[in-house]
């Protein structure tokens, strides 16, 4: 990876670097001024290519959905540089803020996302999972096979694939007048239950909140459907574990992520037990 100052110099626009907003295993994120506008700069680390993140599609998607006011406006994108710059949005992520109306608002937002049509260029979630399977094929861990077996049983369910965010969590939801969804780098065509189950799991919704969330999404789920939704919830845990395993194997994992991995292993071991 190029030094940060070299990357900044390679951007053919005026960029003034500000504070670091996030230093993760896949990307670095900074607040910047871009041509005099407050903005956010994201720079890929090498593992982004290992994960096969589709940056061309991500930039195209953000351009398409930006008029709906649920995603940031892209100011500059360069796939070869591994750089994306978007307009800064004032607000707090739901890691730091709680909303009584969150289940209803989030259900409405996910319905809007799932009804969005692009142009047929969307990557497939199943292809990303297959890449994970290949990256972990020589990894000796008792939870790998059950996780992929569960996905194989779910991916052929007779439900139309929809545009899915695939990483709905408190850190990716910004509280403004309406909810604002960040970090679309894992977006793809997927079964709608994955986003629903991911939201239920990551926001730790109780039964009442789940009912309000699904009602707002306008999804009438039969008893069989609830069982399928719960299976997708389980797979969301496996997927988080697989992602952490890949980070641990191909990049640098932080202590907080190691603790998260241990919690996931314990919880999934209980499910398997």
Secondary structure, DSSP 8 states (H G I E B T S, - for coil): ---HHHHHHHSSS-EEEEEEEEE-SSEEEEEEEETTEEEEEEEE-THHHHTT--HHHHHHHHHHHGGGTSS--EEEEETTTTEEEEE---SEETTT---TTHHHHHHHHHHHHHT----S---BHHHHHHHHHHHTTT---HHHHHHHHHHHHHTTSSS-EEEE-S---GGGEEESSSEEE---TT-EEEEHHHHHHHHHHHTT--HHHHHHHHHHHT----HHHHHHHHHHHHHHHHHHHHHHHHHHHHS---HHHHHHHHHHHHHHHHHH-
